Amino acid sequence: MRILGLTALVFAVCLGVYAQDSPEVARAKAEVERLRSLVAAGAVPRNQLERAEENIADAEDAAFLRKTLYGADLTAEQADEMIAAAARRVERRQKALDAQDRLVKAQVAPATSLEAPGGEVDLAKKEYALAETRADLTRQLAAMAQAEEDVERQPAVPGSLTERFDGNGIFSTALFARVETEYLKKFGKPLPVSALGETAVHKAMGFDHRGRVDVAIYPDAPEGAWLREYLTDHHIPYYAFRHAIPGKATGAHIHIGPGSTRIRNGG
């Protein structure tokens, strides 16, 4: 298990790295420095500087979301921080909309002035919904990886929640392409692959998942039963997991290929 304090430190470091590489953060910081000089000279009010300082935090969240929400891979810990960053952006935009609404109600500003901040709130909410979806998928993958880790700690026995078929021990990209093609022919939809080879989640849990594929199908569903039969008929190794975490995520899936190996120190 990760130590919470260490996890928080990793979040902070990651956020700092993302922010340093972010053009919007650089612009926000430059604006703060410009306004700081103007405030010192009495040319602009201090609240303008305070708003600019708040923009730095928003730019940092935007940079983090760009790296995680639209990035290639995530750990479960990063998924949680991604949700938090998206939530903060919704909160900031709602606060700005509420402030503008008060001006409209006080007849200081026209009703049309609500359109821009209202649109920003809508966009931030859509971004948050997308972050939730991405985080859920990452948690599902983490649950699947946990199920595989459980097997390493306690080998499956007949009649347990895990089914193992060693086949001829061979699995390759060409074989997987055939599996995908046959599944598409049978069910008229793509094979729901959740992990193709190595992922950040598997690496974080210490597993080498290269050359393996996880498929998000419950083993006893019609699709799962067909897939297990196909793999067996073609001597392709697989593990079928029926694990689940009630109220959180399902670890149920079919792992195609040999079992994941534990990453050794330095390897």
N, C-alpha and C positions, 0 to 999 in steps of 0.2 A: 504494500500500500504506500502511496505517496504521502509524505509529510505535508500538512496543510501550509505550514509556513514556507516550505520550499516551493510548493506550487504557486503561492502568491508571488514569491520572488521571481519565478519563471515568467509569470504573467507580466510583471512589471518590466522585466528585461525585454521580453518579446515586444511589448507595447512601445518601449523606448526605441528599439531597433526599427520597428515599422515607422514610428514617428519621424526618426532622423532621415529616412529615405522618402518621406512624403512631401511633395511640393506644397500641398495646402498647409501643412504644419509650418513649413519654412516661411510661407507668406504670412501666416497668422503671427508668427514670432516677430517677423520684420515689422509688421503693422504695430505690434505692441511697443517695440523699441521706438518707432517713429512717434507714436502718441505719448510715450513717456516723456520724451523731450518737449513736446508741445505742452503737456500738462505742467511740466516744471517751469515752462516759460509763461504759463497762464493763458495760453492761446486756445485751449480746449478744456471742457469740463472733465473732472476725474471720472464721472460715470461712463464716459465714452471709452476711457482706458479700461475700465472694469469689464465692459462688454467685449472689448477686444481680447482681454485675458481669458474670458469664458470661451471665446472662439477657438483658442488653442486646444482646450480639452475636447471640443467637438471635432476639431480637425484630427486629433489623435485617435478618437473613436472611429472616424471615417477611414483613416489609414488602416486601422486594425481590421475593420470590416472588409475592406478591399482585399486584404491578404487572406482572410479566413472565409468570409461568405462566398467570395468568388475564386478562392484558391483551389488547388488540386486536392489537398488532403488536410485532415484535422485530427487532433486528439480529442478525447471526451472533455478534458479540462479546457482546451481552447474553445470548444463548443459552448461551454457555460459562459466563458468570458465574452464570446461573440454575442450571445443573447443579452448580456448585461450592457454591452456597448450599444446595441441596437435600441434597447429600452431607454438608455440615457438620451439618445438622439430624439426619440419620440417625446420624451419629457421636456426637453429643451424647446422643441418646436411647438408643443402644446402651450408651454409657458409664454412664448412669444405671441401666439395666436390669442391667448386669453388677455394679454396686455393690450393688444391692438383692439380687441373686442370692447374693452373698457373705454378706450378712446372713442370708438364709434358710438357707444351708448351715451357717452358724455357729449356727443355731437361735436367732438373736436376733430374727428376724421370721418371721411365718407365711408359708406358701407362697402364700396368697391375695394377699399384698402385691406379687406379681410381675404380677398381672393388669393394673393400670393402666399401669405402665411398658412392659409387653409390648405393650399395645394402642397406645401412642404410637410404639413402634418400627415396628409394622406400618403405621400411618398415614403415618409419615415415609418408609417404603420405597415405599408407593404414590405418595406425592407425588414421590419421586425418579423413579419409573418414568414418571409423567406428564410430568415435566420433560424426561426423555430423549426421549420421543415428540415433545414440542413442539420441542425443540432439533433433532431430526432433520428435522422438517418445515421448520424455518427454514434449516437447512443445504442442504436440497434446493432451496429457493427461492433461496438465495445462489448455488448452482451454476447454476441456470437463468439468473439475472441475469448471472453471469459469462459464460455462453455467448452471451448477447446482446451483452455488451461485446466479446467476441472478434470478433463479426461486424462491429462498428463499426470495430475496428482493422484487420481483414482481411476485406473483402467476400467473400461466398461465390461459388464458381464452380461450374459444372455438375459433378455427380458428387461434390461435397464433402459434408461432414457436415451442411451447412445447406441447406435448400431455401426459396426465397422466391417468394411469389406476390403481386403488387401489386394484382390485381383492379381494381376501380374506385376504390380508395383510400378507400372509405367504410366506416366501422364505427360502430355506434351501440348504445345499450342495447336498443332494439327488435329490432335484428338479432340481438344476442346472446341475447335471450329466445327467439327462434325456434330458434337453434342448440341451446339447452338442451332445448327441448321436443322437437325431432326426435331428439336423442341419447337422451333418456329413452324415447321410443317405440321406438327401434331396439334399445337394449340393456337396457332395464328397470332402469336405475340412473342416478343423477344424473351429470352431467358433472363429472369430478374437477378442479375449479378450484383452482389453487394460489395465484393472485394475481389479484384483481379490482381493477384500477386501481392506484393508488399504494400502495406498501408501504414500510416503514422500510428494508428491504434495498435496494430500488431507489434510494431517496433517498440512502442511505449510499454507494452506488456512483456517484452522480451522474447517475442516469437519471430522466427524467420518464416515468412509466408510466401516467399518467392516460389514461383512455379505451382502455386495452389490457387484455387478459386472457391469463393464462398457464394452460394446461391440462396437468396432469401425466399425459400419455399418450405412450408411445413412438411416434413417427410411423409406424413400419412394423408396429405391432401392428394387429390387425383394427379396433380402435376408432379408432386413429390414421389408418389408411388411409381408413376411412369418413369421418372428420371432414375430412381434407384434400380428399377428393372433394366433400363437401358444400360446403365453403368455396369451392372452385374453381367449382363449378356455379352458386353464387350470387354470384360475383364479390367475395367478401369477402377482403380482404388477410390474409396470414398468413406466419409463418416457422415452419419445422419444424426443430427442433434434435435432432441425434443425438449430442450431446456427452456424455461421461461422465468422472467422476473415479474411476478404479479404487480400490476399497477404501474410498471416502469417501462419495461421493454421485453421483447421476446428474443431469446437466444436461439430459437429454433431455426435450423438451416441445414443445408447439405453442403459439406466441404468436399470438393472434388480434388483428388490427388492424395499423396501420402500425408500423414499427419504433420503438422507444423513442428519444426524442431526448435528447441530452446536456444536462443542466441547466447553463446559463451562469451566470457570477458575477452574483449579485444577482437571478437569475431562477429 
